[in-house]
Amino acid sequence: VKITNILYPKSHMIPFFDDSLSVVDGDFYIPFTAKLDESYTGSEITLNLQFEYQPCNDKECKAPNILNTSLTLPIGENGQPQNDKIFAGIDFTAQTEQTEGQALSENVVSNDYQQTSEIEALITEHGFWGYFLVLGLAFVTGLLLSFSPCTYPMIPITVSIFAGQSRSIGKGFILSLFYVLSMAVIYGIMGLIVSLIGGVFGAWLANPIVVISMSVVFVIFALSMFGVYSLEVPMSLRNKLGSTKKKSGIVGVIILGAIAALVISPCVGPFVFGILTYISTVGNPLFGFLILFVFAIGLGTLYMIVGTFSSAINSLPGAGEWMETVKKFFGFVLLMMALYFLRTIIPTDILAILSGLLLLSLAVFGGGLDRLSKDSSMFDRLKKFIGILAFIVSIYLLLGSLVSQGFIHKPFSGFSTTAESKQKLIDWQTDLERGLADAKASGKPVLIDTWATWCANCKVLEEKTFNNPDVALEAKRFQALKIQLEKSDSPESKQFMKKFGIKSYSLPTTLLLDSNGNVKKIMQGVVEPEDMIAEMKKIK
């Protein structure tokens, strides 16, 4: 038996404390295809399945669980499903088979079964305008890259292609438009291909070796931007492109545009590759085509201007110090892209420190600390502005990381990631028996909070309720115990539940014991601060 086309239901975002959470709720099916060997002759087959899940609501979470079960299924003829009512809205013929280690297919016809990418989330959040926002970002990225030291020198060559042709402004616009459109189609086809093979592309990106290799490529390109060595379009290719300027007419400029796209590709390769990684998650070939198509339009906007108005080239700044500054800026961008791809394999704190150091370098070497005079140009002021922004963000990242790790201050709860580390207002004790003994000796009532690393609601209870000043003030007369119950079937959890008479394992669970050690109140789930205070006041 070969299991293919597992279609998980589409999740949606819900507000969760001060964040949001991706959930699947209500009744839903998880359809899949079981393909049998042709030699199998039986009328039904039994499949052993393993389903991993974690049920939660807005108050409490059950522990992650694994359900081992079996399904006895009748065998359909010619791949036809047995229950047409369930499968009526699902088109399995559009799916690509899932191989071991490959990401689930996202090319689903039914709207009820789709995976969500970052771009899709942006589109979902902003509706129809989300498409324009994504395409606008692609255009701006291409426009900025047209000023890079590798593509900017191509502008005179572009002018030379049309300069020899006797034409009006209108004809110059038409010729330059088709020139740029030809470039855009080449890039758009890249986006189309990646969209169609998004699952395979995504599987590559899940491989740490591939991720590290990509990051190394970005670093290599970045070092060339810093002048360590030169990676430019070979002069022979530039000359070859310039020598073809005798070709006239729309067909000629279309051919030249396609050649120009290939010539420029090595210069913008790392940036295009970054866009392709996003496109691979879209699962929409048309939109994948449009993203890189619009990116190329932005890249070719200057070409269209100077192709239409040849005299416009005189208004463009010549090569100089500004180009070296732009070159270094793109070098820092490439290094940030390298860190972006490494985010899945290095710890968050290390990533924040590296990003902070990189932005600090941009601030120092990018002109953020340079002095301005009344004669300073607009470009110098822009450098200063970007440098100051980079400096502010770098200090935020570096100080935040150092504080969260406790290097220069006791860790703040706002940087903590576990319920145990968010001890801000209540002095918790983690040894149950010792805590109960101390409470008995001092005649104090007992407050017990149970938690686990997988329990999202435990973090909410800690931050929202136990870090409330009024709750913390009331808790001062209690012996406060925070007990980790990671697994429902562990000896510690079973012993704890038996000791305090808890019938169902559910986190968070808060217990209130009086000064004699008797359980007076068991509260499961997130308890509001005012409700917690009211219950605590009843305990003597």
Secondary structure by P-SEA (a helix, b strand, c coil): cccccccccbbbbccccccccccccccccbbbbbbbcccccccbbbbbbbbbbccccccccccbbbbbbcccccccccccccccccccccccccccccccccccccccccccbbbbcaaaaaaaaaccaaaaaaaaaaaaaaaaaccccccccaaaaaaaaaccccccaaaaaaaaaaaaaaaaaaaaaaaaaaaaaaaaaaaaaacaaaaaaaaaaaaaaaaaaaccccccccaaaaaaaaaacccccaaaaaaaaaaaaaaacccaaaaaaaaaaaaaacccaaaaaaaaaaaaaaaaaaaaaaaaccccccccccccaaaaaaaaaaaaaaaaaaaaaacccccaaaaaaaaaaaaaaaaaaacccccccccccaaaaaaaaaaaaaaaaaaaaaaaaaaaaccccccccccccccccccccccccccaaaaaaaaaaabbbbbbbbbccccaaaaaaaacccccaaaaaaacccbbbbbbbcccccaaaaaaaaaaccccccccbbbbbcccccccccccccccaaaaaaaaaacc
